[in-house]
Amino acid sequence: MTEPCPSCGQLDQVQHVPAVYEGGHSFFRGQGPTVAVPIGDGLVYTSSQVSGVSVSAVARSLDPFPPPRRGGGLVAAVIALALAGSCFLALPLSAVDDPPPGGTASRALGIAMISLPALCVYAAAGVVVWLYVRRVRAHRRQRRGVPAARQVWEQGWFCHRCGGVYFADAGRLLTPAHFRQLVARAGGYDR
């Protein structure tokens, strides 16, 4: 068993942190509202399936790991910027056949000026790729620290009466936010 809560001195409302976290998740499945859809001379009644997870505030406050950030938006931004840059690059290629007055120097300057928007868009795409690589590296660093973070997280005890977390050997009550910070520091992904 564990030591009683250091704040209230009671043991009846104390629960292991993983048990509180798992107990705070409720899975539900049901049927949505029925909708009448007119087809031909009649009506067809249809309804949708509804399912999901409900998470309590206590379980959310004891979540040991930050949610992973998705990179789909960055990938879409790179594709859109590459397409826009290609459209801008089509302008100088179409102007190669029509030499401007002033010779080759003005022709080179004209192509450079027309190519500038494409180069700016490609530079922006490079910045977005750099951001994506940073996000992937941060996610890998987080994944490497998960076992150490989980080990610290599993040692915590939650007092429902006081709303705090403590370690059996530490003897002081922590807020859930401070507990999560200690877990993140143990995993090496604190911010």
C-alpha positions in Angstrom: 0.0 0.0 0.0 1.0 3.6 0.2 1.5 6.3 2.8 -1.5 8.5 3.6 -2.0 11.9 1.9 0.6 14.4 3.3 -2.0 17.2 3.3 -5.1 15.6 4.9 -3.5 12.6 6.5 -6.2 10.3 5.2 -6.0 7.2 3.0 -9.6 6.5 2.0 -9.6 8.9 -1.0 -6.1 8.0 -2.3 -5.8 6.3 -5.7 -2.8 5.4 -7.9 -2.3 7.9 -10.7 -2.6 5.4 -13.6 -5.9 4.1 -12.1 -7.3 7.7 -11.9 -6.2 8.4 -15.4 -7.7 5.2 -16.8 -10.9 5.6 -14.8 -11.4 9.1 -16.1 -11.9 7.8 -19.7 -15.4 6.8 -20.8 -16.0 5.3 -24.2 -19.4 5.7 -25.8 -21.2 4.6 -28.9 -24.7 5.4 -29.9 -27.1 6.3 -32.7 -27.5 9.9 -33.9 -30.7 11.6 -34.8 -33.0 10.1 -37.5 -33.3 12.2 -40.7 -35.9 11.7 -43.4 -34.5 11.9 -46.9 -37.0 12.3 -49.8 -36.2 9.8 -52.6 -38.6 9.6 -55.6 -42.2 9.1 -54.3 -41.2 8.1 -50.7 -39.0 8.9 -47.8 -35.9 7.0 -46.6 -35.1 7.3 -42.9 -31.4 7.3 -42.0 -29.3 7.9 -38.9 -25.6 8.0 -38.2 -23.4 6.2 -35.7 -21.9 8.3 -32.9 -18.9 7.2 -30.9 -16.1 8.8 -29.0 -14.2 9.2 -25.7 -15.1 11.4 -22.8 -12.2 12.4 -20.6 -12.7 13.8 -17.1 -10.9 17.0 -16.0 -8.9 15.1 -13.4 -7.8 12.5 -16.0 -6.9 15.3 -18.4 -4.8 17.0 -15.7 -2.9 13.8 -15.0 -2.2 13.0 -18.7 1.4 12.0 -18.7 2.3 13.0 -22.2 1.5 16.0 -24.4 -0.6 15.2 -27.4 1.5 14.6 -30.5 1.3 17.5 -33.0 0.3 16.5 -36.5 2.5 17.5 -39.5 -0.2 17.3 -42.2 -0.7 21.0 -42.3 3.0 21.7 -42.9 3.2 19.1 -45.6 0.2 20.6 -47.4 1.8 24.1 -47.0 5.0 22.8 -48.7 3.0 21.3 -51.6 1.0 24.5 -52.0 4.1 26.7 -51.9 6.0 24.5 -54.4 3.0 24.7 -56.8 2.8 28.5 -56.4 6.6 28.8 -56.9 6.4 26.7 -60.0 3.7 29.0 -61.4 5.8 32.1 -60.7 8.8 30.3 -62.3 6.8 29.9 -65.5 6.8 33.7 -66.0 10.5 34.1 -66.6 10.6 31.0 -68.8 7.9 32.5 -71.0 9.8 35.7 -71.2 13.0 34.1 -72.5 11.9 34.3 -76.1 11.1 38.1 -76.0 14.4 39.9 -75.4 13.9 43.3 -73.8 15.7 46.3 -75.2 19.1 46.9 -73.8 21.0 43.8 -74.5 21.9 40.7 -72.5 22.5 42.7 -69.2 19.0 44.0 -69.1 17.7 40.5 -70.2 19.5 38.9 -67.2 18.2 41.6 -64.9 14.7 41.2 -66.2 14.8 37.4 -65.7 16.2 37.8 -62.2 13.4 40.3 -61.3 10.7 38.1 -62.7 12.2 35.0 -60.9 12.3 36.8 -57.5 8.8 35.9 -56.5 9.4 32.2 -57.3 12.6 32.3 -55.2 10.8 33.9 -52.3 8.1 31.3 -52.4 10.7 28.5 -52.6 12.5 30.1 -49.6 9.2 30.1 -47.7 8.8 26.4 -48.6 12.3 25.7 -47.2 11.4 27.4 -43.9 8.2 25.3 -43.7 10.3 22.1 -44.4 12.7 23.2 -41.6 9.8 23.6 -39.2 8.5 20.2 -40.1 12.0 18.6 -39.4 12.1 20.4 -36.0 8.7 19.0 -35.2 9.7 15.5 -36.2 12.9 15.7 -34.1 11.0 17.0 -31.1 8.5 14.1 -31.4 11.4 11.6 -31.6 13.0 13.1 -28.5 9.7 12.8 -26.7 9.3 9.1 -27.7 12.8 8.3 -26.4 11.8 9.8 -23.0 8.5 8.0 -22.7 9.8 5.0 -20.6 11.5 7.3 -18.0 8.5 9.6 -17.9 6.1 6.6 -17.4 8.2 5.3 -14.6 7.9 8.6 -12.7 4.2 8.9 -13.6 3.4 5.4 -12.2 4.9 6.2 -8.8 2.4 9.0 -8.2 -0.6 8.9 -5.9 -3.7 11.1 -6.3 -5.8 12.3 -3.3 -9.3 13.0 -4.4 -10.1 14.9 -1.2 -7.2 17.4 -1.7 -7.0 17.3 -5.5 -3.2 16.8 -5.5 -0.6 14.3 -6.3 2.2 13.0 -4.1 5.0 10.4 -4.1 5.0 8.0 -1.2 8.6 8.8 -0.3 8.5 12.6 -0.9 6.0 13.6 1.8 4.5 16.7 0.1 1.5 17.3 -2.0 1.9 18.6 -5.6 -0.6 20.2 -7.9 -1.4 18.1 -11.0 0.3 20.7 -13.2 3.5 20.5 -11.1 3.3 16.7 -11.2 3.1 16.8 -15.0 6.0 19.1 -15.1 8.1 16.6 -13.1 7.0 13.8 -15.4 8.0 15.8 -18.5 11.3 16.7 -17.0 12.0 13.0 -16.2 11.2 12.2 -19.9 13.3 15.1 -21.2 10.5 16.8 -23.1 9.6 19.6 -20.7 9.3 23.0 -22.3 
